[in-house]
Amino acid sequence: MAQDATALLRVAGQFAYFINGSWYTAGQADASMAWVDRSWKAMRRHSSEGTYINYLSSDEPAAIRASYGGNYPRLAALKRKYDPGNFFHHNRNIHA
């Protein structure tokens, strides 16, 4: 599939993964987050810069832009055209 066929980046042979830590008491938080951090560090060398947008844990514009890669300028143009008032902004917002 062509890279610009959808908004989401799809690379043949690439996998998606989601690292999720959870806990039931406040005392488990540090150990759980340490496990998440170690897991992410171990997987980082196998990862692309962007991520599936629904997995993104950051609202930072650079992270959002990286998640869409080369599709971001096209999406920003669509956003300017169809949502100039930024009505749809309760998401990982594309800043046009």
N, C-alpha and C positions, 0 to 999 in steps of 0.2 A: 504494500500500500504506500502511496506517495506520502511524504512527510507533511504536506499541506492538505491532505485529504480530510483530516479532522483537526480540531483544535489541540487535541492531546498528542504528545509525542509518542510514537510507536516505532520501535526498532526491532526488526526481526531477530529472534533469539534472545531477546532481553526479558528479564523477569521483574515482577513487582514484588516487593516485600513490605511488611508493616511491622514495626517493632513496638510492642505495647506492654507497658508495665503497669500493674495495678496492685493495690494493697487495701487491707481492711482496717488497719490501725496506723496512726501517725508514726509510730515507731518503725514501721516497715518501709516508709517512704525513701529514706536514704539508700537502703540496700536495693530497693526496686529500681530507683533511678540510676544507681551505679551500674546495675545489670543492663539497663537500656543504653547507657553511655558506652559500656564495653562492647555491646552487640553492635551498635552503630559504628564504633571505631573499627571493629573487625570487618564489617561489610563495606566500609567507605571506599576501599580500593576497587571494589567491584561495581561501584555505583556511578551513575551519570550525575551531572550537576543538578538537573531538575528532578522533580518527583511528580507522581500522580497528584494532581491539584487537591483532591479530597484527602490525601494523606498529609498535606503540608501543615506543619504546626506553627508557621510563621505568617504574619501579615506584612512582612517586609516586602516592599515593591521589588527589590532585586530577587528575592526568592520566588515570588510569583512570576516574574519575567523569566527566570531560569526554568520554571516548570513548563512554560509554553514554548521555550526556545525560539526558533526562528518564526514561529507562528504568532508571536506576540504583536509585532507591528500590524499585521492583518487584523487581529482581534481588537487592537486599540482603535483602528480605523472604523471597524464595525460598531464599536462602543460609541465613538464620537457621532456616528451617523444615526444610530437607533436609540441611544440612551444619553443624549447630550447633557441632561440634568442629573445623571448618575442615580436614577431611581433605584436601579438594581445594584445596591452597594453592600448588602449584608452577606458578603461572601469573601473569597480571596479576590478582592476587587482589581480589575484591570483599570489602570489609570490612563485615561485617554488624553 
